[in-house]
């Protein structure tokens, strides 16, 4: 405040030094008592040199009135960057594209944000002058995104802010619409499947693209009318607008925008035709872009200094609004902003020059939601919208009246003469809108608005205006906390109790301080107020509180449903409130249309259409829960209720000194060694495979495979899963072995896991022993196993379900239609089925009586060969369930398709009798 006042005195803004000192005292008092605040760059930079001698390297540009030109100061803090909002242009050449990256970085360094419309860059579908193919705007967005990611705003912990827009006429508009949603999908996978933190500063979001910019599509009236008519929309080449680009149904384009915004909050929309209809300087160029939050909309390569007034500070004890004090505060802040224009520096020569020529400012307010609640008005009410419209009209009128006073004292902005008529016409449009303010508004506020606007028109015609723009409604996120506001900008409260995630980690509980005042305004006595407040503190909602009347619940409705509540403000109410304020703003309104989690994409599209019909300049939506990370939650346990909790994998390492088993093997002449490291309880935890004579490739592959299996075992993958998956896999080398338990191995991997199964899985050796019914033997090999095998591994019978050494058969599974009995050594036979009409063992139909003798003889021969034989009537399902354990490596029958069973070195189908490979 001291620095600004000194500049104003030196520049002749005040008639006397005493007036300048009075201005200093007024501005200091307003700031200290939190009646208003400048945008963040003023707090970051202004006064550091003048009061503390801070210096920096030359980097920015300023206007030198003596030279009537732009110069680079030796110390940027002597002419500090004071504007928060910048709009920059970019031309379709590599030099300008890269220069934009540099100027954006300098803006972020000093705490500002910037926006650029990329519609000037040719699409990826067009051609380069040299005959090559351009990469399109999205390729350069990657570069700008990374610049923003690495440069902290103001050199502090505040994130950089930027806006990138694309006109709906651009051929790459569909890729632009979808780009951020696709990246959000990647973040979801990283968070849900990869276990990464969902915090916005975590690795998941830092590893994906386009997270450091807001995206908006600029929509024209022609496009919106095409949506209404369901017409086709054709894009145009940037380099040659006479050439048509891709075409889509206009509703499909808007629909895709709605789906992506529903998914991740981007893109927003900017209504290009409406924006330029309210343009005060059309003779100097059209409005193509906005700042990051979409409230500042003006010529390319310009800057805007913002400040905001805390509305709650001007509410009297009787509930009326103090118009005189409010107007006086607006006047003080507006003069301070005007003084800053020529004493600030800017990142490019063009911005420095245009800031001097047009001098756009952005006075606004904060805490509207709290003011409405304190007065007992619902955010979604005619009275609330009327109050908003009248106060905004007074703010805008006071700012422009002050601008006209400044023009009378020091002259209008240099671009006024060329734009006099269109600017006066826009001022007349603002005045006409005063008569449309909602009648539910108190009459004294509407009268005050009419009075100030009559003065704006009168003085503007006589003196002109010092500033091409005067007001915006900014989000005021940072400075609202400084001013201790319960609500930001024009927003309602997000929740009566909310939790803010802090940039450095941790969470801050924020409780709305306006509720007790609102309850008293509505007539509740102190005991009831205290009871309701205690209920809110415990439950994060007013719904269900004892003593609250249902008719008053709407006063406390918030943007999102509370954790234990059901009420929230409808999205239509957000759009209507913006429409009440928009006619009284030079720029636009930075506001989020909050939507509940269950909102559909069609409703998002409906909001975009309503915003256009109601005359808004820009609209952005946010659906609760649409991003894996959001800064404000309605519950400290939001992460528990909104996302699945997944356990993180834990590795169980082996002790440094561990027991092990080493086994030598030989498969078809290929020798090697298997070493298994054991946990203290005997479980396998690591595997090393060493090939004796193989080359580096086979040896390396087996060693790597052993390492992979070791890691899996230590992370809890059961050995049984590996054994079941890899046993009987077939590939070279294969052949006979010297292991009697595994006479033939179909591959090295087959041998490895069958050996592991024999050694470490109870019952596996018995269930898979060679010979007998399992078919591991070759044709003339004598069956082994029997009693001796069972006695060696007593757990085998329980694990495998085979007959024990005493010749007893296990009970049939519950619900089975057949039982098994011992037949030959290691074999079983099926008894008659409970269903005599089912298929026979190898042929369809029940055998005739005359054939019983031959059937019995045939079965006896099969039984002696070690094959399971079923009596007539056994169903295919029953037979297949009996064979399931013996079909791990078996192919499907090439005759009937049933899964076969190993039979010697071949495979036999027990459904149709087909023998595959030999018979």
URGIRA-V33251 format. One line per field, one symbol per residue. ss: DSSP state (@ for helix, = for strand, . for the rest). burial: I if it has 24 or more other ideal C-beta (glycine too) atoms within 12 Angstrom, else O. Layout:
ss->???
burial->???
This chain:
ss->.@@@@@@@@@......@@@@@@@@@@@@@@@@...===.@@@@@@..@@@@@........====....===.............====.....@@@@@@@@@@@@@@@@...=====@@@......=.....=...@@@@@@@@@@@@@@..=....=..=======..=..@@@@@@@@@@@@@@@@@@@@..........@@@@.......======.@@@@@@@@@..=====.......======@@@@@@@@@@@@@@@...====@@@@@@....@@@....==......==...=========@@@@=.....=.@@@@@@@@@@@@@@@@@@@....=..@@@@@@@@@@..======.@@@@@@@.......@@@@@@@@@@@@@@@@@@@@@@@@@@@@@......@@@@@@@@@@@@@@@@@@........@@@@@@@@@@@@@@@@@@@@@.......=.=...@@@@@@..............=====.....=====...@@@@@@@....@@@@@@@@@@@@@@..........@@@@@@@..............@@@@@@@@@@@@......=..====.....@@@@@@@@@@@@@....======........==....@@@@@.................========..=========.....========....@@@@@@@@@@@@@@@@@@@....@@@@@@@@........==.......==..@@@@@@@@@@@@@...@@@@....@@@...........@@@@@@@...@@@@@...................===.....===..................@@@@@@@@@@@@@@@@...........@@@@@@@@@@@.....=......=.===..===......==...
burial->IOIIIIIIIOOOIIOOOOOIOOIIOIIOOIIOOIIIIIIIIIIIIIIIOIOOOOOIOOIIIIIOOOOOOIOIIOOIIIIIIIIIIIIIIIOIOOOIIOIIIIIIIIIIIIIIIIIIIIIIIIIIIIOOOOOOOIOIIIIIIIIIIIIIIOIOIIIOOIIIIIIIIIIIIIIIIIIIIIIIIIIIIIIIOIIOOOOIOIIIIOOIIIOIIIIIIIIIIIIIOOIIOIIOOOOOIIIIIIOOOOOOIIOIOIIOIIIIIIIIIIIIIIIIIIIIIIIIOIIIIIOIIIIIIIIIIIIIIIIIIIIIIIIIIIIIIIIOOOIOIIIOIIIIIIIIIIIIIIIIIIIIIIIIOIIIIIIIIIIIIIIIIIIIIIIIIIIIIIIIIOIIIIIIIIIIIIIIIIIIIIIIIIIOOIOIIIIIOOIIOIIIOIIIIIIOIIOIIIOOIIOOIIOIIIIIIIIIIOIIIOIIIIIIIIIIIIIIIIIIIIIOIIIIIIIIIIIIIIIIIOOOOOOOOIOIOIIIIIIOIIOIOOOOIOOIIOIIOOOIIIIOIOOIOOOIIIIIIIIIIIIOIOIIIIIIIIIIIIIIIIIIIIIIIIIIIIIIOOIOIOIIIIIIIIIIOIIIIIIIIIIIIIIIIIIIIIIOOIOOOIOOOOOOOOOOOIOOOOOOOOIOIIIOOIOIIIIIIIOOOOIIIIIIIIIOOOOOOIOOOIIOIIOOIIOIIIOOOOIOOIIIOIIIIOOOIOOOIOIOIIIIIIIIIIIIIIIIIIIIIOIIIIIIIIIIIIIIIOOOOOIIIIOOIIOOIOOIIOOIIIIIOOOOOOOOOOOIIIIIIIIIIIIIIIOOIOOOOIIIIIOOOOOOOOOOOOIOOOIOOIIOIIIIIIIIIIIIOIIIIIIOIIIIIIOOIOOOOIIIIIIIOOIIIIIIIIIIOOO
